[in-house]
């Protein structure tokens, strides 16, 4: 008697796990990773010794949760205001796909914003200033009637101000005040701030290249619409190259608190990797553009790993 071959049964994923998966997409994972690495990196630089990592872990944990909550508020608010646009540009996102209702999205955003402010208040003056200003700028970026994302210069300003200036200077001041009772900002932090400030210009202008179709339909003016994808790619590459050249120069100059050899070698390798990866990016293929945009974010992540290492060695 012939028996039917065994066929695996695909059990449906539990509803709660599906909801968590949607929440993860809603939080825009690449921004969560970037925020987490910046929080960790600045903590390590303030400590000055990795062996002391757990000596102030409650400070690190509270700061991280406050910043993650603020991050979810900012990206979530943007999605609430862009549901129709995202149905064209990012149909996989929970609101655009229908995995979350507008009410659910609104509740998550509201809860995240309130949590961020409460934790920042507990954390101290500089954490409250950092999180508070970031939320204000994030709100102005997305919410009518201001909605600064409509204007390419103001949109870029919002992104590189928060990621470049507010996060680096504010969080380090917070850590240094709480951990070391010292409100000064090290020369290395000014270097990191300058690097991230310029680097996020590239992120700010390239992020709209994959969204060209939806932005055109809904009349969201971006640098991509004004200049075209090819020019934006070149400008982004040159901007990131300038960042790496600057870090190589920092290594050659021997800035206090930064390991020169690591700064030179690491950023020279990243510069070569950048131009190698950019070869043959098909600007007619949305998936290729999105992959290269994620590659730019990975370079951003790497800096928050390399830089504290250069400061601790």
C-alpha positions in Angstrom: 0.0 0.0 0.0 1.5 3.4 -1.1 1.6 6.1 1.5 1.4 9.8 0.7 4.7 11.5 1.2 4.9 13.5 4.4 4.0 17.2 3.8 5.0 19.7 6.4 2.2 21.7 8.0 2.7 25.4 7.9 1.4 26.7 11.2 0.2 30.3 11.1 2.3 32.7 13.1 0.7 33.7 16.4 -1.1 37.0 16.2 1.0 38.7 18.8 4.2 37.8 17.0 2.8 39.1 13.7 1.9 42.3 15.6 5.5 42.6 16.9 6.8 42.1 13.4 4.7 44.9 12.2 5.8 47.1 15.1 9.4 46.4 14.1 8.7 47.5 10.5 6.8 50.6 11.8 9.9 51.6 13.9 12.1 51.6 10.7 14.8 49.2 11.8 17.7 51.1 10.2 16.9 54.2 12.2 16.6 52.1 15.4 20.0 50.6 14.8 21.6 54.0 14.1 20.1 55.5 17.2 21.2 52.5 19.4 24.8 52.6 18.1 25.0 56.4 18.7 23.8 56.0 22.2 26.3 53.2 22.9 29.2 54.9 21.1 28.9 58.1 23.0 28.5 56.2 26.3 31.8 54.4 25.6 33.7 57.6 24.8 32.4 59.3 28.0 33.5 56.2 30.0 37.0 56.3 28.5 37.6 52.6 29.5 35.6 49.7 28.2 36.3 47.7 31.4 34.0 50.2 33.1 31.1 49.3 30.8 28.7 48.0 33.4 29.6 50.6 36.1 26.9 53.0 34.8 24.5 50.6 33.0 21.3 52.1 34.4 22.3 55.4 32.8 22.9 53.7 29.5 19.7 51.7 29.6 17.5 54.7 30.5 19.1 56.8 27.8 18.7 54.1 25.2 15.0 53.5 25.9 14.3 57.3 25.9 16.0 57.7 22.6 14.4 54.6 21.0 11.0 55.8 22.1 11.7 59.2 20.6 12.9 57.5 17.4 9.6 55.6 17.1 7.6 58.7 17.7 9.4 60.6 14.9 9.3 57.9 12.3 5.8 56.8 13.3 4.4 60.3 13.0 5.9 60.6 9.5 4.1 57.4 8.5 0.8 58.6 9.9 1.0 61.7 7.7 2.3 59.8 4.6 -0.1 56.8 4.4 -1.2 57.6 0.8 2.3 58.4 -0.4 3.7 55.2 1.3 1.2 53.1 -0.6 3.3 54.0 -3.7 6.8 54.5 -2.2 6.8 52.0 0.7 3.8 49.7 0.4 5.4 47.2 2.8 5.1 49.6 5.8 2.3 48.5 8.3 0.0 51.6 7.8 0.3 51.5 4.0 -0.2 47.7 3.9 -3.1 47.8 6.3 -1.4 45.8 9.1 -2.0 48.7 11.4 -5.0 51.0 11.5 -4.5 54.8 11.8 -5.8 54.5 15.3 -3.2 51.9 16.2 -0.4 53.9 14.6 -1.6 57.0 16.5 -1.6 55.2 19.8 1.9 53.9 19.3 3.2 57.3 18.3 1.4 59.0 21.3 2.7 56.5 23.8 6.2 56.6 22.4 6.4 60.4 22.6 5.1 60.5 26.2 7.4 57.7 27.3 10.4 59.5 25.7 9.7 62.8 27.5 9.1 61.0 30.9 12.3 59.0 30.7 14.3 62.0 29.5 13.0 64.1 32.4 14.1 61.3 34.8 17.5 61.1 33.0 18.4 64.8 33.6 18.6 68.2 32.0 20.8 67.4 29.0 18.9 64.2 28.1 15.6 66.1 28.3 17.0 68.9 26.1 18.3 66.3 23.6 15.1 64.3 23.3 12.9 67.3 23.6 14.5 69.2 20.7 14.6 66.1 18.6 10.9 65.5 19.1 10.1 69.1 18.2 12.1 69.0 15.0 10.7 65.6 14.1 7.2 67.0 14.6 7.9 70.0 12.5 9.3 67.8 9.8 6.1 65.7 9.3 3.1 67.5 10.9 0.9 70.1 9.0 0.7 73.0 8.7 4.5 73.3 9.1 5.5 70.0 7.4 9.1 70.9 6.6 9.6 67.8 4.6 7.8 69.6 1.7 10.9 71.8 1.3 14.2 70.0 0.4 16.5 72.4 2.3 14.4 72.3 5.4 13.9 68.6 5.2 17.7 68.0 5.0 18.2 70.5 7.8 15.9 68.6 10.1 17.8 65.3 9.5 21.4 66.4 9.8 20.6 68.7 12.7 19.1 65.9 14.8 21.5 63.1 13.8 24.6 65.3 13.4 24.4 68.0 16.1 21.6 67.3 18.7 22.3 63.6 19.3 26.1 63.8 19.4 26.6 66.9 21.5 23.5 66.5 23.6 24.0 62.8 24.5 27.7 63.3 25.2 27.0 66.3 27.5 24.4 64.1 29.2 26.8 61.2 29.8 29.7 63.4 30.8 27.6 65.3 33.3 26.0 62.2 34.9 29.0 59.9 34.8 32.0 62.3 35.2 30.4 65.4 36.7 32.1 67.2 33.8 30.2 69.4 31.3 33.1 69.9 28.8 33.0 68.3 25.3 36.1 66.5 24.2 37.9 67.4 20.9 37.0 63.9 19.6 33.3 64.6 20.0 33.6 67.7 17.9 35.3 65.6 15.3 32.5 62.9 15.4 29.9 65.6 15.3 31.4 67.2 12.2 31.7 63.8 10.5 28.1 62.8 11.2 26.8 66.2 10.3 28.2 66.0 6.9 27.5 62.3 6.4 23.8 62.8 7.2 23.6 65.3 4.4 24.2 62.4 2.1 21.6 60.4 3.8 19.1 63.3 3.7 19.4 63.9 0.0 19.7 60.2 -1.1 16.8 58.9 0.9 14.3 60.4 -1.6 15.7 58.7 -4.7 13.7 55.5 -4.1 10.6 57.5 -3.5 10.7 59.5 -6.7 7.3 58.3 -8.1 5.2 59.0 -5.0 6.8 62.3 -4.2 6.1 63.5 -7.8 2.5 62.4 -7.6 1.9 64.1 -4.2 4.0 67.2 -5.1 6.6 66.7 -2.3 9.5 68.7 -3.6 12.8 66.9 -3.1 16.4 67.3 -4.4 15.9 64.2 -6.4 13.0 65.8 -8.3 14.9 69.0 -8.7 18.3 67.5 -9.8 17.6 64.0 -10.9 18.8 60.7 -9.4 22.2 60.6 -11.2 23.3 64.0 -9.8 22.1 63.0 -6.3 24.1 59.8 -6.5 27.3 61.7 -7.4 26.7 64.4 -4.7 26.1 61.7 -2.1 29.3 59.9 -3.1 31.3 63.0 -3.0 29.8 64.0 0.4 30.7 60.7 2.0 34.1 60.8 0.4 34.7 64.2 2.0 33.8 62.7 5.4 36.3 59.9 5.0 39.0 62.3 3.7 38.4 64.5 6.7 38.8 61.5 9.1 42.0 60.5 7.3 43.2 64.1 7.8 42.3 63.9 11.5 44.5 60.8 11.7 47.4 62.6 10.0 47.1 65.6 12.2 47.1 63.5 15.4 44.0 64.9 17.2 44.1 64.3 20.9 42.1 61.2 22.0 41.9 59.5 18.5 44.1 56.7 17.5 45.7 58.0 14.3 46.6 54.6 12.7 43.1 53.2 13.1 41.5 56.4 11.8 43.6 56.5 8.7 43.5 52.8 7.7 39.8 52.2 8.5 38.5 55.3 6.6 40.8 54.6 3.7 39.3 51.1 3.4 35.8 52.5 3.7 36.5 55.1 1.0 37.6 52.3 -1.4 34.5 50.2 -0.4 32.2 53.1 -1.0 33.3 53.6 -4.6 33.6 49.9 -5.3 30.0 49.4 -4.2 28.7 52.3 -6.2 29.8 50.9 -9.5 26.9 50.1 -11.8 24.1 51.1 -9.4 21.0 51.0 -11.7 19.1 54.1 -11.0 16.1 52.8 -13.0 15.7 49.9 -10.6 14.0 50.9 -7.4 15.2 47.8 -5.5 18.9 48.5 -6.4 18.5 52.1 -5.3 16.9 51.0 -2.0 19.8 48.5 -1.4 22.4 51.2 -2.0 20.5 53.5 0.4 20.7 50.7 3.0 24.4 50.4 2.3 24.9 54.1 3.1 23.2 53.5 6.4 25.5 50.5 7.0 28.5 52.8 6.5 26.9 55.2 9.0 26.5 52.3 11.5 30.2 51.3 11.0 31.4 54.8 12.0 29.7 54.5 15.4 31.7 51.3 15.9 35.0 52.4 14.5 35.1 55.8 16.1 34.7 54.8 19.8 37.3 52.1 19.1 39.7 54.7 17.9 39.0 56.7 21.0 39.5 53.8 23.4 42.7 52.2 21.9 
